[in-house]
Every structure is written in structure tokens, then in C-alpha cells.
Amino acid sequence: MTATSSIPTPIPAGDDLRLTVLGCDGSYAGAGGACSGYLIASDTTRIWLDAGPGTLARLQRHVALPDLSAVVVTHQHPDHCGELPVLRNALKYLLDVSGMRVITTEGTRRLIDDISGGAAPTFAWDVVRDGDERQVGDIRLRFVSTDHPVETMAVRVDGTSGSLAYTADTGARLDGRSLDPDSTGVDLLVVEASLRPGQEGLVQHLTAPQAARVAIDSAARAVLVTH
């Protein structure tokens, strides 16, 4: 999937969840593109999932920054977290917003605090680890460690009548069954497939056949392939 400059259409994930792709370019954004970032929305909750370069501007086409319920960032690589220092500056110096909940890994928190000189109290850091669970409005989040060089969290997202799962960046050791902990399947799986066949093991990412195995094991009813 290639991100474009047009306003994307939200993708349904069951009856009450919608996913909007803000960007999906890997490593760096191509011309007119943006790195990894998604908006998860229910009728009452708005979550920005991953904050890669280029996604902050696109996010504001759909929701005003003060109206975000939370930000979730899966890991500290810049193509997934690079907008966080910019978001902090916008909230602190221009929008007078404090206490924005940012759910992420310890490595991401340390990196952004180093860059910004300390992002609290603008950000209310909420550090998660493998097996952790959080509630944001009417959305339940469950986190699973992936197979990646830095601590990285896949996330299972459940609304009142819909579900999605996002693998974030991972190698082949991610067990798709961990994204279906209740054996109910997942309405929409967002799974990375960054490598070509024959590149297995080159870096800790997936090929399309490996991504298909994650989809099967998670009992996904619909699949979106991304970086």
C-alpha cells in the first residue's frame, strides 16, 4: 500500500471501529508520502497509533490535536515515533495542552525525553511492556512484544463490537495467535510485509508469505498489508 496526498477513507474494523491510514512508508517517506501512522476511531475515542514523519499534518485532517484521546507508539525507531517531539512542542507552546496520554515503550520515552529536554507534563507517559493492557475511552488495548531489534509492541485493539490488530515491525518469531488471545479472531489485521521472498532473515521484518501465516494464526477476517 502506498500513501497518497488525498484524504483516505476510513477502513471499518467491525461495527464500531474505524482505521485511517495516515502513512505507511518504511524507513523514510517518499515524495508526497508519510511514514507509519494510523488513526483509530470509535464514536467517542480517537487514538493516534504510531507517529512517523509526515503523519502529524495528515492526522489534523481528521481530528484536532487537543481532541485526541491518546497517542500509542509501538517503538523508538524514527519512522514510527519521529513526530512526537513536534507534537510536544505544538501542545506546549501553541495549544496550551498538558497531560496528553502517550502509551509507548521505555526506549521511546527515553529517546523523546532526551530530544525535548523532558516531555512531561505535556505528555503523560504511560510505559507498557509485553502482556500489558490499557483502556482508552471505550477502546481496550493489549500489547505483545514482537521480533524486532528494539523493544516493539504489537497491539490488539477491541471496541464494543469490533477489533483490529497491528503487528508494528516484526520478524518471523511473532506468533499470530498472541493477537487473538480470546480465540475470537480479529476483524482487521494490519500486518507488515517489508521484505521480498528470499530475504527471510535479512532483517527482522516479514515477507508476504510470513505475513500470511500471521493472518491465518490470528484468525483475521480482513487483512491490510503495510510496512
ChimeraX attribute file (.defattr): number of C-alpha atoms within 10 A of each C-alpha:
attribute: neighborCount
match mode: 1-to-1
recipient: residues
	/A:1	11
	/A:2	12
	/A:3	21
	/A:4	16
	/A:5	12
	/A:6	8
	/A:7	14
	/A:8	16
	/A:9	10
	/A:10	14
	/A:11	14
	/A:12	19
	/A:13	26
	/A:14	18
	/A:15	13
	/A:16	17
	/A:17	25
	/A:18	22
	/A:19	21
	/A:20	20
	/A:21	25
	/A:22	32
	/A:23	31
	/A:24	26
	/A:25	24
	/A:26	18
	/A:27	15
	/A:28	17
	/A:29	18
	/A:30	13
	/A:31	9
	/A:32	10
	/A:33	19
	/A:34	28
	/A:35	28
	/A:36	31
	/A:37	29
	/A:38	23
	/A:39	23
	/A:40	22
	/A:41	24
	/A:42	19
	/A:43	10
	/A:44	10
	/A:45	17
	/A:46	23
	/A:47	23
	/A:48	24
	/A:49	27
	/A:50	28
	/A:51	30
	/A:52	29
	/A:53	25
	/A:54	22
	/A:55	25
	/A:56	21
	/A:57	12
	/A:58	20
	/A:59	22
	/A:60	11
	/A:61	11
	/A:62	15
	/A:63	15
	/A:64	9
	/A:65	19
	/A:66	13
	/A:67	11
	/A:68	17
	/A:69	17
	/A:70	21
	/A:71	22
	/A:72	23
	/A:73	27
	/A:74	27
	/A:75	25
	/A:76	22
	/A:77	19
	/A:78	18
	/A:79	23
	/A:80	29
	/A:81	26
	/A:82	21
	/A:83	21
	/A:84	27
	/A:85	19
	/A:86	13
	/A:87	17
	/A:88	23
	/A:89	15
	/A:90	15
	/A:91	19
	/A:92	18
	/A:93	10
	/A:94	9
	/A:95	12
	/A:96	11
	/A:97	16
	/A:98	16
	/A:99	15
	/A:100	22
	/A:101	19
	/A:102	22
	/A:103	21
	/A:104	24
	/A:105	23
	/A:106	16
	/A:107	16
	/A:108	24
	/A:109	23
	/A:110	13
	/A:111	17
	/A:112	19
	/A:113	16
	/A:114	12
	/A:115	11
	/A:116	14
	/A:117	10
	/A:118	16
	/A:119	23
	/A:120	15
	/A:121	14
	/A:122	21
	/A:123	24
	/A:124	15
	/A:125	19
	/A:126	15
	/A:127	14
	/A:128	19
	/A:129	16
	/A:130	16
	/A:131	12
	/A:132	14
	/A:133	14
	/A:134	14
	/A:135	11
	/A:136	15
	/A:137	14
	/A:138	13
	/A:139	22
	/A:140	16
	/A:141	17
	/A:142	22
	/A:143	25
	/A:144	20
	/A:145	22
	/A:146	25
	/A:147	21
	/A:148	19
	/A:149	12
	/A:150	15
	/A:151	18
	/A:152	27
	/A:153	29
	/A:154	25
	/A:155	28
	/A:156	22
	/A:157	23
	/A:158	22
	/A:159	23
	/A:160	13
	/A:161	11
	/A:162	19
	/A:163	26
	/A:164	29
	/A:165	28
	/A:166	22
	/A:167	28
	/A:168	26
	/A:169	28
	/A:170	24
	/A:171	24
	/A:172	19
	/A:173	14
	/A:174	21
	/A:175	18
	/A:176	21
	/A:177	16
	/A:178	21
	/A:179	29
	/A:180	19
	/A:181	13
	/A:182	9
	/A:183	11
	/A:184	11
	/A:185	21
	/A:186	26
	/A:187	22
	/A:188	26
	/A:189	25
	/A:190	20
	/A:191	25
	/A:192	26
	/A:193	21
	/A:194	22
	/A:195	19
	/A:196	11
	/A:197	12
	/A:198	8
	/A:199	12
	/A:200	15
	/A:201	12
	/A:202	10
	/A:203	13
	/A:204	17
	/A:205	23
	/A:206	29
	/A:207	19
	/A:208	16
	/A:209	13
	/A:210	21
	/A:211	26
	/A:212	19
	/A:213	14
	/A:214	25
	/A:215	26
	/A:216	15
	/A:217	16
	/A:218	23
	/A:219	20
	/A:220	23
	/A:221	15
	/A:222	14
	/A:223	18
	/A:224	13
	/A:225	15
	/A:226	23
	/A:227	22
